[in-house]
């Protein structure tokens, strides 16, 4: 699906990438609260993707958009949905082996994996500006992580996070390479359908029984997870990949941890340090560099 976008489409692509990253960065809002209330990973993921499917279905019904797809498309959607689901599952499981902050920091190797895979299999040139943007973004994300100095790096946890990053990279590239005239709404809906089915299979195999939500706060958290880091993030990421390509979209994902940090400071009362400020500046520098590089090309 790689294309030579016009200036207007390039602007739209980067705007969509920013919205996708910011929305995905709101993950802690609902997840932390549900974990505090004792909900297991399978339950949180099931509500997140199940409600997201219902939201997309409602929008498609309102817009009177057809749900019909060909069998060939169904197979591709099944693969994309499974890749995305496995990426989420491996990340969530890694939290049982290492601190969530470390796992979230390590996860951001996916722009590097995306660039390497695009170079190896699709002969995409890695320019100095792309390499520098990746280095700045990764360095910035590293600065955002504030460990206590005693956290240990688990081999199993590290392997799970690397698997999550690789699966997400493959997902981004697969979306980019799939030539289709299907609307982004319908495209994302079917990915989520198969993603939800894969999550249900995981919950069944892992023995995570589905726990019921009871309070309005719990339902609010589940709806927030379904809408912001799932429905809106995936929808706008699909648009971004189609307009500016896999590697730039992946690098723009550096805004995800920036959003998470801002939420932590503004909502959860976490301290804002010079280290965080430097990290955010480095990430923004990487983002600006990749935007300028895309404009020149």
Secondary structure, 3 states (H helix, E strand, C coil): CCCCCCHHHHHHHHHHHHHHHHHHCCHHHHHHHHHHCCCCHHHHHHHHHHHHHHHHHHHHHHCCCCCCCCHHHHHHHHHHHHHHHHHHHHHHHHCCCCCHHHHHHHHCCHHHHHHHHHHHHHCCCCCHHHHHHHHHHHHHHHHHCCCCCCCCCCHHHHHHHHHHHHHHHHHHHHHHHCCCCCCHHHHHHHHHHHHHHHHHHHHHHHCCCCCCCCCHHHHHHHHHHHHHHHHHHHHHHHHHHHHHCHHHHHHHCCHHHHHHHHHHHHCCCCCCCHHHHHHHHHHHHHHHHHHHHHHHC
